[in-house]
Structures are given as structure tokens and as C-alpha cells.
Amino acid sequence: MTMQHVFPTYQRFPFVIEDGQGVHLTDNHGNTYLDFTAGIGVCNFGYHQPQIQQAVAEQLTHIWHTSNLYENDLQDQVAGLLAHGEDRLVYFANSGTEANEAALKLARKYTGKTNILAFQHSFHGRTYGAMSMTGNPHIQAGYAPLVPGISFAPYNDEAALAQITPDLAAVILEVVQGEGGVYAGEQAWLQHVNAKCQATGVLLIIDEVQTGIGRTGYRMAYEGYGLDPDIYTVAKGLANGIPVGAMVGRKQFASAFGPGSHGSTFAGNALAMAAANSVLTQLTPELLAEVRDHAATLWHALETQVAPLPVVKQLTGKGLMVGIHLDEQLPVSQVITQLQAAGLLTLSAGDNTLRLLPPIVMQPDDLLAGVATITQVLSALTTEV
């Protein structure tokens, strides 16, 4: 089938995902797939997850939507879980790009400064502010003029520190650049950026839209690097598939985000909050330790089975966020199609990279089965390159 009534903003695969159970998905032809995509890092707890499903089903019997003109205990409960005992406040949005847009607005309004430093190959969203902070000319093409005052520095490069100067309102970065090729930041460099921001009075915004909610084995990826952001944003995995986003900032910033300063009709929707509450309640230290343990198993298998293959240039990433960089002679789109035929769903990223984002609850047997499929498919394609 070919979709007739939707703008063709996506290059879609020729099948429909109709159902899912655990970490497996079924299409309209009856084919079942092991899912190494999690809906692009969204369904971290898999499909038909009982506690999340029950929370949403129960909320469906009550209010679905209420204006943000009224007090909202459920929003405040989820915000408290996100604040995680720290002196922080939360602004709810409907997506990651909206959360980053809010972070941009808050940084400028609170500091009274306009300049923002972002990084090459970053991705922060597709609204004008978020897109203007995205270091990918392809995504920005055709939309000029962009939001002014935003400059870019090389990622993981000490030279970037010289661009962190007191005239900046904020620096925004991803701890692991997902769309840009699954490149993890070096801990020492990230800590140097954090320290330089603090020394110059520049806010540090960390985009945790793809890396947060357990993806790297930590509640938020920055926690595994010993960072202390002024603002961080989350979205994808927060409600396991129901649209939601959030910006989390220091409580002192409340003076810049008072009544009427920002808003959204649907933000903090009751169904999304019910799902997010269940997700965050289940994101326990025990689960995160298990994710780190399972990720170690995955990486060992990748390094021993996949990395030695001639078509593989390098492995990058962190936790259950993996980039397999392929030889340019083997287009990643071809690999993804072959993996689909073998019953495995995967993703792509920049730099001809095969991207893996399995649900964080996936067990070692399934992780290893996925690696075996990738090894088999890449080995077969090696003879064709």
C-alpha cells in the first residue's frame, strides 16, 4: 500500500505495524519482528506493558484532558518524580522539540542574553528554535532565515571550550548524539564543558530526549558522566509511546517562567501523565543496574561478532544506544531492509550508521539473538561489497 492522504515527510517501509507484545512486533502480513528500535527510543518498556497499560486504562475512565488553568495533582506527582529529590521545577510539553524550544526560551529570558552555542551533528528538533540549534544543514535546508544568535562548535573537541564565553545565554548538547551517528561524549570533555559553563555564568542545557529514561543504564545519561546541567529535557521514553515532553530546570529559574510566559493547551495531558507516572515509578535503581548489566552483554557480543566484519568501520554509543558504522559501499538502507526480511527491526543514523535502540527491558537472550541476526546479514552482504 502507499499512503495517499499524508504529506510524504517520511520514507516509509512497505508494511504496517499492527500489534506488539513484549519486545516483538507484528505487521499486517503476519510477520513477527524482534524490535531493536523501540519506536525510535520511545517504547523503552516494550509493548502491552501491564502496569503502564493499566495506568492509562484507569485514567481513561476519568478525565482525559483538563486545562492547565487548574491545579493538577497528577502533573505535580510526575514532576516530583522527574525532579528526583533535587531543587528543580518541571515544564510539561508534548514532544522533545517542544521541550527544547521551552529550554531555549527560558535560557534567553532568565539570563537576558540571546546567544546559544550548540554542536555540529546535533539534533534537537524541528520547530524553528530547536531546528536552529540542530547542527545538521540537511534538516535546516529550505527554512532560512533561522533563529539568529546560534553558533556551532565541534563535538568532543577541546577547541570548543574557547567558544564558551560570558556573552552566551546557554550551551546545549546531547551526551550521546543520536541522530548524528550515535557518538558518545567523552567524559573528561563533557565535564570540561560543564565546568566552563559554570565559570562563565552560562547555562548548560542537556538534551536527554533520546538518551534519558534508562537508555544508557542511568535515569538520565548525564548522571553517568558526573554532570550537573542547569536544564535538561526529556521526551521519547517518558510515557512509553503517548506523546509527552518535559523541561526540567533549577527552581531559581521560576522568576523567568511566571504566569503567561509560556504555555501549551495539551501539555501535561492526563493520559500522558498516567503513563509517565508508571514509567518513572518502574525506573528503579534495580532496573537501571540490570540495564547496565545487559548492555555490557550486548557490547561484548557486538565487539566480538560484529566489529571484526570487513564492512564495519567502528562501533559507537553507550548503554542500549548503539551505532554500527558501515563501509560507504554498503548503504545502511540496504542493511535495514535485509534485517527486516530476517525478522529484526533496526534504524539508521548519520554517517551511514546502523542504529540500535532496543527496549531497555529486553533480556540477554533476545539481545544476543539480534546480534546474531546482524552478524549473519552483514556477513552475507560482505561478499557483495
LUMPA-671085 format. One record per residue (C-alpha): residue in three letters; y, x, z; residue number from 1. Coordinates in pm, 1 decimal. Layout:
REM residues N
> ala  Y  X  Z  NUM;
...
This chain:
REM residues 385
> met  0.0  0.0  0.0  1;
> thr  362.4  102.5  -48.1  2;
> met  631.1  -37.7  179.7  3;
> gln  877.6  -246.0  -20.4  4;
> his  1144.0  -357.9  226.0  5;
> val  1228.6  -46.7  430.5  6;
> phe  1460.0  241.1  338.6  7;
> pro  1242.2  537.9  231.2  8;
> thr  1369.1  772.5  503.6  9;
> tyr  1013.8  886.3  581.3  10;
> gln  745.2  1034.7  359.2  11;
> arg  461.6  816.8  486.4  12;
> phe  87.6  873.1  477.2  13;
> pro  -104.2  601.3  287.4  14;
> phe  -268.3  425.9  581.2  15;
> val  -168.4  209.4  876.1  16;
> ile  -244.0  299.9  1237.1  17;
> glu  -364.8  -30.3  1380.2  18;
> asp  -504.7  48.6  1722.3  19;
> gly  -576.3  321.7  1970.4  20;
> gln  -789.0  385.8  2275.0  21;
> gly  -752.3  686.3  2498.3  22;
> val  -676.6  978.3  2264.1  23;
> his  -823.3  823.5  1949.0  24;
> leu  -656.2  608.4  1683.4  25;
> thr  -797.0  368.2  1423.0  26;
> asp  -644.5  288.7  1084.0  27;
> asn  -656.5  -16.4  856.2  28;
> his  -958.8  125.9  672.4  29;
> gly  -1162.9  153.0  991.1  30;
> asn  -1128.5  530.5  1012.7  31;
> thr  -1102.5  681.6  1361.1  32;
> tyr  -898.3  992.8  1435.1  33;
> leu  -862.7  1233.7  1722.6  34;
> asp  -488.3  1232.7  1786.4  35;
> phe  -308.7  1568.6  1804.6  36;
> thr  32.9  1403.2  1750.5  37;
> ala  86.5  1162.9  2043.5  38;
> gly  329.1  976.8  1817.2  39;
> ile  536.4  1298.8  1789.5  40;
> gly  512.5  1378.4  2158.7  41;
> val  562.4  1020.2  2276.1  42;
> cys  227.6  878.8  2391.0  43;
> asn  158.9  1156.1  2639.9  44;
> phe  -78.7  933.4  2834.9  45;
> gly  -263.0  815.0  2524.7  46;
> tyr  -326.3  456.0  2418.6  47;
> his  -406.1  142.7  2617.1  48;
> gln  -347.7  344.8  2933.8  49;
> pro  -437.8  89.3  3203.6  50;
> gln  -159.8  148.9  3459.3  51;
> ile  119.0  161.6  3200.5  52;
> gln  -16.9  -138.7  3014.7  53;
> gln  -44.8  -337.2  3337.7  54;
> ala  310.7  -246.9  3442.4  55;
> val  454.4  -366.8  3110.6  56;
> ala  236.0  -679.1  3104.9  57;
> glu  352.4  -771.7  3453.2  58;
> gln  717.1  -718.0  3360.4  59;
> leu  666.9  -943.0  3057.7  60;
> thr  610.7  -1230.9  3297.1  61;
> his  953.7  -1168.8  3449.7  62;
> ile  1285.6  -1071.8  3290.4  63;
> trp  1273.6  -871.3  2963.8  64;
> his  1641.1  -796.0  2940.4  65;
> thr  1944.0  -827.5  3158.7  66;
> ser  2295.5  -699.3  3105.0  67;
> asn  2398.6  -378.5  3273.7  68;
> leu  2678.8  -578.6  3435.1  69;
> tyr  2440.2  -649.6  3722.5  70;
> glu  2265.7  -439.5  3986.4  71;
> asn  1921.0  -325.5  3874.9  72;
> asp  1666.4  -207.7  4130.5  73;
> leu  1409.7  -107.2  3867.1  74;
> gln  1659.1  118.6  3688.0  75;
> asp  1756.5  277.7  4016.3  76;
> gln  1393.2  336.7  4108.8  77;
> val  1323.1  513.1  3777.5  78;
> ala  1647.5  710.9  3809.6  79;
> gly  1537.7  824.9  4153.4  80;
> leu  1207.7  947.9  4012.6  81;
> leu  1392.4  1136.4  3737.3  82;
> ala  1638.6  1289.9  3986.0  83;
> his  1329.2  1419.8  4167.9  84;
> gly  1499.4  1472.1  4501.3  85;
> glu  1789.8  1665.2  4350.4  86;
> asp  2158.6  1574.2  4374.0  87;
> arg  2164.5  1415.7  4028.3  88;
> leu  2254.0  1088.2  3859.2  89;
> val  2099.0  928.1  3550.7  90;
> tyr  2242.0  751.2  3247.8  91;
> phe  1983.0  548.3  3054.8  92;
> ala  1981.0  529.9  2675.4  93;
> asn  1738.3  405.7  2409.8  94;
> ser  1638.5  735.8  2248.5  95;
> gly  1665.2  1111.8  2265.8  96;
> thr  1952.6  1125.7  2022.3  97;
> glu  2147.7  876.4  2235.7  98;
> ala  2074.4  1080.3  2546.7  99;
> asn  2208.3  1394.3  2375.3  100;
> glu  2510.8  1201.9  2248.9  101;
> ala  2582.5  1099.6  2607.9  102;
> ala  2541.9  1459.8  2723.2  103;
> leu  2794.8  1576.1  2463.3  104;
> lys  3043.7  1309.7  2569.6  105;
> leu  3000.2  1383.2  2939.6  106;
> ala  3037.2  1759.0  2892.9  107;
> arg  3360.1  1720.5  2699.8  108;
> lys  3505.8  1457.2  2928.7  109;
> tyr  3419.9  1632.7  3254.3  110;
> thr  3533.9  1979.5  3150.4  111;
> gly  3831.5  1873.3  2942.0  112;
> lys  3712.0  2122.4  2679.4  113;
> thr  3572.4  2044.7  2335.5  114;
> asn  3377.9  2344.8  2207.1  115;
> ile  2997.5  2337.6  2216.8  116;
> leu  2751.1  2619.3  2145.8  117;
> ala  2412.4  2523.1  2002.6  118;
> phe  2138.4  2730.3  1839.7  119;
> gln  2004.6  2788.9  1492.9  120;
> his  1688.3  2592.9  1405.7  121;
> ser  1751.3  2348.5  1690.9  122;
> phe  1709.3  1972.0  1671.2  123;
> his  1899.7  1729.7  1893.4  124;
> gly  1900.3  1405.7  1696.3  125;
> arg  2056.2  1224.6  1402.8  126;
> thr  2364.6  1043.5  1530.5  127;
> tyr  2685.4  1226.2  1442.8  128;
> gly  2728.7  1415.8  1767.4  129;
> ala  2360.0  1502.8  1805.9  130;
> met  2326.5  1589.5  1437.2  131;
> ser  2634.6  1811.2  1455.3  132;
> met  2464.1  2006.6  1735.8  133;
> thr  2146.0  2041.8  1526.9  134;
> gly  2105.6  2385.7  1369.8  135;
> asn  1941.0  2264.5  1050.2  136;
> pro  2159.9  2238.9  736.1  137;
> his  1899.1  2020.5  564.7  138;
> ile  1939.5  1747.5  827.6  139;
> gln  2318.8  1768.5  805.4  140;
> ala  2331.7  1767.2  423.7  141;
> gly  2546.2  1492.1  275.8  142;
> tyr  2706.3  1382.9  603.1  143;
> ala  3018.0  1601.2  619.6  144;
> pro  3258.3  1614.1  787.4  145;
> leu  3059.4  1670.6  1103.0  146;
> val  3188.4  1659.6  1459.7  147;
> pro  3422.2  1958.8  1499.1  148;
> gly  3411.3  2225.8  1766.7  149;
> ile  3038.6  2303.2  1744.6  150;
> ser  2916.5  2654.9  1666.6  151;
> phe  2570.9  2811.2  1647.2  152;
> ala  2407.9  3127.1  1778.1  153;
> pro  2070.1  3288.9  1705.4  154;
> tyr  1794.7  3168.7  1938.3  155;
> asn  1615.0  3417.8  2163.4  156;
> asp  1876.4  3680.7  2076.4  157;
> glu  2077.9  3870.6  2337.6  158;
> ala  2369.2  3877.4  2092.7  159;
> ala  2413.7  3505.3  2156.0  160;
> leu  2535.5  3579.6  2509.2  161;
> ala  2862.8  3710.9  2367.3  162;
> gln  2934.5  3363.5  2229.4  163;
> ile  2921.1  3204.9  2575.8  164;
> thr  3286.7  3218.6  2671.8  165;
> pro  3505.8  3013.8  2909.5  166;
> asp  3651.7  2806.4  2624.4  167;
> leu  3316.5  2627.0  2583.1  168;
> ala  3250.2  2289.8  2738.0  169;
> ala  2874.4  2342.0  2718.2  170;
> val  2576.6  2524.4  2573.6  171;
> ile  2289.1  2304.9  2456.1  172;
> leu  1936.9  2432.0  2391.7  173;
> glu  1568.0  2345.1  2384.0  174;
> val  1333.7  2552.4  2599.0  175;
> val  1087.1  2521.4  2310.9  176;
> gln  1235.4  2445.5  1969.5  177;
> gly  1003.9  2173.5  1842.8  178;
> glu  1124.2  2064.1  1500.6  179;
> gly  1247.4  2414.2  1422.8  180;
> gly  898.2  2565.4  1431.0  181;
> val  768.2  2537.2  1789.4  182;
> tyr  939.6  2854.2  1908.4  183;
> ala  937.4  2906.0  2285.7  184;
> gly  1234.0  3068.2  2451.7  185;
> glu  1178.0  3398.6  2625.2  186;
> gln  1211.9  3354.8  2999.7  187;
> ala  1445.4  3650.8  3051.9  188;
> trp  1672.5  3537.1  2767.9  189;
> leu  1687.6  3178.7  2891.8  190;
> gln  1773.0  3298.5  3240.5  191;
> his  2046.8  3522.0  3097.6  192;
> val  2193.4  3223.2  2913.6  193;
> asn  2179.9  3017.1  3233.9  194;
> ala  2349.7  3292.8  3434.3  195;
> lys  2620.2  3347.5  3170.3  196;
> cys  2698.4  2975.6  3167.5  197;
> gln  2734.8  2974.2  3544.2  198;
> ala  2952.1  3286.6  3540.0  199;
> thr  3189.4  3143.9  3278.0  200;
> gly  3212.1  2785.5  3403.1  201;
> val  3023.9  2649.1  3102.2  202;
> leu  2781.4  2359.4  3143.9  203;
> leu  2420.3  2417.3  3042.1  204;
> ile  2252.8  2120.4  2872.7  205;
> ile  1876.6  2143.1  2822.9  206;
> asp  1722.9  1906.9  2569.2  207;
> glu  1385.1  1805.5  2715.4  208;
> val  1331.0  1520.8  2469.1  209;
> gln  1011.7  1675.6  2328.7  210;
> thr  931.8  1930.7  2599.4  211;
> gly  966.7  1706.1  2905.2  212;
> ile  730.7  1467.5  3086.1  213;
> gly  449.4  1718.6  3130.6  214;
> arg  430.2  1853.9  2775.6  215;
> thr  433.9  2219.6  2887.4  216;
> gly  247.9  2161.0  3213.6  217;
> tyr  565.8  2108.7  3414.1  218;
> arg  758.6  1791.2  3487.8  219;
> met  1036.0  1937.7  3273.3  220;
> ala  981.5  2255.9  3073.1  221;
> tyr  1285.0  2428.0  3223.8  222;
> glu  1113.4  2424.0  3564.0  223;
> gly  852.1  2666.7  3432.4  224;
> tyr  1128.4  2912.1  3341.2  225;
> gly  1323.3  2900.7  3667.2  226;
> leu  1631.2  2743.2  3508.1  227;
> asp  1899.3  2525.1  3667.2  228;
> pro  2065.3  2309.0  3399.9  229;
> asp  2377.9  2107.5  3470.5  230;
> ile  2248.8  1830.9  3243.3  231;
> tyr  1910.8  1762.9  3087.0  232;
> thr  1795.6  1490.4  2853.4  233;
> val  1458.6  1319.3  2818.3  234;
> ala  1313.2  1050.2  2594.5  235;
> lys  990.7  1068.4  2392.2  236;
> gly  723.4  1071.6  2662.8  237;
> leu  926.3  888.2  2925.8  238;
> ala  787.5  538.7  2861.0  239;
> asn  476.5  631.0  2658.4  240;
> gly  592.9  455.3  2343.4  241;
> ile  851.4  199.8  2449.8  242;
> pro  1195.7  320.3  2332.5  243;
> val  1394.7  484.1  2610.6  244;
> gly  1605.0  790.9  2676.3  245;
> ala  1789.1  932.7  2974.6  246;
> met  2056.4  1187.6  3053.2  247;
> val  2028.8  1347.7  3396.3  248;
> gly  2333.3  1530.1  3533.5  249;
> arg  2479.8  1663.3  3853.5  250;
> lys  2622.1  1397.2  4084.2  251;
> gln  2965.7  1560.1  4071.1  252;
> phe  2996.7  1450.8  3706.7  253;
> ala  3026.6  1086.1  3815.1  254;
> ser  3405.4  1122.3  3810.8  255;
> ala  3392.2  1152.8  3429.8  256;
> phe  3143.8  870.9  3371.7  257;
> gly  3300.1  580.3  3557.7  258;
> pro  3310.2  209.9  3458.1  259;
> gly  3382.7  161.6  3088.2  260;
> ser  3345.7  529.9  2995.9  261;
> his  3011.2  484.1  2820.9  262;
> gly  2752.9  211.0  2775.9  263;
> ser  2471.2  52.0  2579.4  264;
> thr  2354.0  -308.7  2556.4  265;
> phe  1982.4  -234.6  2563.9  266;
> ala  1977.5  84.7  2772.3  267;
> gly  1760.2  56.7  3079.8  268;
> asn  1563.7  -232.7  2931.3  269;
> ala  1323.7  -385.3  3184.3  270;
> leu  1007.8  -327.4  2977.3  271;
> ala  1101.9  36.7  2918.5  272;
> met  1179.4  83.6  3286.5  273;
> ala  846.0  -66.6  3388.9  274;
> ala  664.0  174.1  3158.7  275;
> ala  876.2  472.6  3266.6  276;
> asn  817.1  392.2  3631.1  277;
> ser  442.1  401.5  3572.5  278;
> val  461.9  724.7  3371.5  279;
> leu  671.5  909.0  3629.1  280;
> thr  458.9  783.1  3918.6  281;
> gln  149.2  923.8  3748.9  282;
> leu  315.1  1255.0  3660.8  283;
> thr  183.2  1414.2  3977.8  284;
> pro  158.6  1783.6  4068.9  285;
> glu  -219.3  1746.7  4036.2  286;
> leu  -191.6  1614.9  3680.9  287;
> leu  55.0  1887.6  3583.3  288;
> ala  -179.2  2155.4  3720.8  289;
> glu  -457.2  2002.8  3512.4  290;
> val  -235.5  2011.1  3201.6  291;
> arg  -166.5  2381.6  3254.7  292;
> asp  -536.8  2448.6  3301.4  293;
> his  -634.1  2253.8  2989.1  294;
> ala  -356.4  2419.7  2791.0  295;
> ala  -499.1  2761.2  2883.2  296;
> thr  -833.9  2647.9  2744.3  297;
> leu  -666.5  2529.4  2424.2  298;
> trp  -473.4  2852.4  2374.3  299;
> his  -779.5  3067.7  2431.1  300;
> ala  -964.0  2873.5  2161.4  301;
> leu  -667.9  2896.1  1923.3  302;
> glu  -626.7  3269.8  1976.8  303;
> thr  -995.1  3344.7  1926.8  304;
> gln  -1078.2  3099.0  1646.5  305;
> val  -758.3  3015.9  1458.4  306;
> ala  -529.3  3317.8  1493.7  307;
> pro  -770.0  3558.5  1315.2  308;
> leu  -784.3  3343.9  999.5  309;
> pro  -612.4  3508.6  699.8  310;
> val  -388.6  3205.4  630.7  311;
> val  -248.6  3206.7  985.5  312;
> lys  61.7  3419.9  1039.2  313;
> gln  116.9  3353.5  1409.6  314;
> leu  79.1  3106.8  1694.5  315;
> thr  383.0  2990.5  1889.8  316;
> gly  462.2  2733.9  2155.8  317;
> lys  398.2  2654.4  2517.9  318;
> gly  151.0  2435.4  2703.0  319;
> leu  31.7  2146.3  2487.4  320;
> met  303.2  2216.9  2230.8  321;
> val  160.0  2442.8  1961.0  322;
> gly  281.1  2583.8  1630.3  323;
> ile  34.0  2736.6  1383.0  324;
> his  245.9  2923.0  1128.3  325;
> leu  74.9  2929.6  790.4  326;
> asp  94.6  3155.3  487.7  327;
> glu  355.0  3021.3  243.8  328;
> gln  87.4  2993.4  -24.2  329;
> leu  -80.1  2720.3  179.9  330;
> pro  160.0  2425.0  221.4  331;
> val  129.5  2263.2  563.1  332;
> ser  131.9  1920.0  396.6  333;
> gln  -196.6  2006.0  226.0  334;
> val  -348.8  2114.6  556.9  335;
> ile  -239.5  1793.9  731.3  336;
> thr  -398.7  1582.4  457.4  337;
> gln  -725.0  1775.3  478.2  338;
> leu  -728.5  1742.5  856.2  339;
> gln  -676.4  1367.9  826.7  340;
> ala  -979.9  1349.8  599.7  341;
> ala  -1171.1  1537.8  870.1  342;
> gly  -1061.0  1289.2  1137.6  343;
> leu  -777.1  1480.1  1303.1  344;
> leu  -408.9  1378.8  1306.0  345;
> thr  -154.4  1661.6  1320.5  346;
> leu  215.0  1722.7  1248.5  347;
> ser  439.2  1970.4  1072.8  348;
> ala  747.3  2161.3  1181.5  349;
> gly  985.4  2411.1  1024.8  350;
> asp  870.2  2741.8  877.7  351;
> asn  553.7  2590.5  718.0  352;
> thr  412.2  2526.0  1062.2  353;
> leu  122.4  2304.3  1164.3  354;
> arg  238.6  2140.2  1488.3  355;
> leu  2.8  2013.7  1758.9  356;
> leu  118.3  1771.1  2028.5  357;
> pro  -196.8  1618.2  2179.8  358;
> pro  -159.0  1365.6  2463.9  359;
> ile  -122.7  1555.8  2790.0  360;
> val  -423.0  1367.5  2930.7  361;
> met  -657.3  1498.3  2659.8  362;
> gln  -964.0  1663.4  2809.9  363;
> pro  -1101.8  2007.2  2713.8  364;
> asp  -1391.3  1870.2  2505.4  365;
> asp  -1151.6  1687.0  2274.4  366;
> leu  -903.5  1975.5  2265.0  367;
> leu  -1181.2  2213.7  2164.2  368;
> ala  -1316.1  1965.5  1907.8  369;
> gly  -971.7  1956.8  1749.8  370;
> val  -954.4  2335.6  1734.8  371;
> ala  -1298.5  2344.0  1573.3  372;
> thr  -1181.8  2099.7  1305.7  373;
> ile  -868.1  2303.3  1239.4  374;
> thr  -1074.2  2621.2  1215.3  375;
> gln  -1316.1  2459.9  972.3  376;
> val  -1045.0  2317.3  749.1  377;
> leu  -833.7  2634.0  743.8  378;
> ser  -1141.0  2845.7  674.8  379;
> ala  -1227.9  2627.0  376.7  380;
> leu  -871.5  2636.0  244.5  381;
> thr  -855.5  3015.2  285.8  382;
> thr  -1083.9  3055.2  -13.3  383;
> glu  -837.1  2855.2  -226.5  384;
> val  -528.2  3064.3  -142.2  385;
